[in-house]
Amino acid sequence: MFWNKEVETIDRKALEQLQFKKLSAALRSAASTPFYKKVFKDNNVSVEKVTSLDHLKDLPFTSKADLRLSYPDGMVAVPRSDIVRLHASSGTTGKSTVIFYTAKDIADWADLLARSMMATGTTRDDVFQNMMGYGLFTGGLGLHYGAERLGCMVIPASSGNSLKQIQLMQDFRTTVIHITPSYALHLGDVVAEQGLYTPDLGVKKAYLGAEPYSEETRNKIQEQWGLQAYNSYGLSEMNGPGVAFECELKNGMHLWEDFYIMEIINPDTGERLPDGEAGELVITHINREAMPIIRYRTRDLTRIIPEQCPCGRTHRRIERIKGRTDDMLIVGGVNVFPSQIESVLMKIPEVGNNYQIVLDRHENLDRLHIRVELYSKMFQGDMEGLNRLKKKLVEELKALITVNPRIELLEPGSLPPSTGKAVRVIDNRKI
Amino acid sequence: MPQQISIFAENKPGKIERISGILGRNNINMRAITIADSGDYGIIKILVDRPVDGCKALKDEGIAATLKEIVAVRIDDSPGGLHRAASVLSKNDINVDDAYGFTIRGSHEAVFVFQVKDIKKTEKVLQEAGFSLLWDNELYFL
């Protein structure tokens, strides 16, 4: 099923022409922003000289650090009054990365998600229960708008509260869910605990996203729920969900090339790799008025599947994300960098400089443990002080990373010293 | 003002062994020991004959230890002995944070050792009610 057959099955040549036209516009728009004005000047980039798609590979990359540098609005290309929304993800050092949208950007994004959902066979007759967090995170509102655009009945359930989720599914006959894979497994267990048989709930499709998972996990979710689960890919810098989506054939995610230009690079050299080779995904957003982003380094590792998909769509597919080129952790769907945790620990004098981040999965939910050493000189000798310290650590960390950590206070000297190759992150989760 | 050693310890086997070993090697004698536990970790509180030396010996071994001021009051080693002292505290609205007690060998007396927020006030009200407080050396060398 096609939402926009003409665009989705456009021939490659016409697609490339369209991409070039949109790229030129995006570059002109970018050149008007304080951030790119400087970057283009520093790198001797002249927008007029980009006369073919191939020239893109000579332009400088944009990184997450650049987004922070240009905080809050150094990459904005439209007047403030044209902006209708922002989304943000937590930054590595406390400063968020913020993405802005005009009314057209929101409408186009919704349209792209309607296209994505329809590619999996979802129609206006479906009931869509959205179990991703609403708010600054793009996962909730992104698919919400897409499903409404498609004409589904949307249940904006947001995440958590399992019994309520099950009740909503039963009462409104939910057919499609949007959920993190770990929560899908957990919720399936809760359904069983309630004495219900998961397939009886009648959910037919699940869109899985926001955290890495394996093909085995997908199969497990499909079996447990008796549904079809589809992979999706997105990141807030590129709007949010809907950058790439699986079609009904479930064999790689179509990256929507009329909105995005993708490249695969060698993460060490920055050199562009041919189709089919694995490397870091780099994306240029060519369909956003408020905030064009050129050659964004996603840090996600994947490869382009060169062969055309039998579904008829000409937009190339990417494989499921194989990993990251940085140390970003995904905990319950939330992006967490060890450096964020470190920045909190370093400003609390009662704890030492050594720490360990331990991740495990309990009843299919991620648990984040942070093990820190008490700093001898700051020990006051009373339990109240220790409990207060623990509470302060939890609160400060939760405020920054939004995940609720469990703090383990250790005796001084119990963790490996910070010099050399200290193992800071111990991930016991199996994905 | 008498002091006890308070030690931060993870809730794991071998902790008391290590601490008592260090104190023993440094020829420091223990009068009383108690542990306040809070799941993963706890605070071990020890009354010793030489608290400053004991605390330093522990710290030198990398242990998070500190000296904590306490109140030690002499009570009768007979039914109702503690109750009489506790009544004085309660009448004066003094909350006991943490406490332990022991009897004195060869006497009919016991010692009630405790932590409070306002030590000066506590000492004052107990003395005014006729209780005898134990000061540093009296307590350490009982």
Interface residues (C-beta under 8 A of the other chain):
Chain A: L374 Y375 S376 F379 Q380 G381 D382 M383 E384 L386 N387 E408 L409 L410 E411 P412 G413 S414
Chain B: S6 F8 A9 E10 A36 S38 D40 Y41 G42 I43 K59 G62 I63 A64 A65 T66 L67 K68 D97 D98 Q115
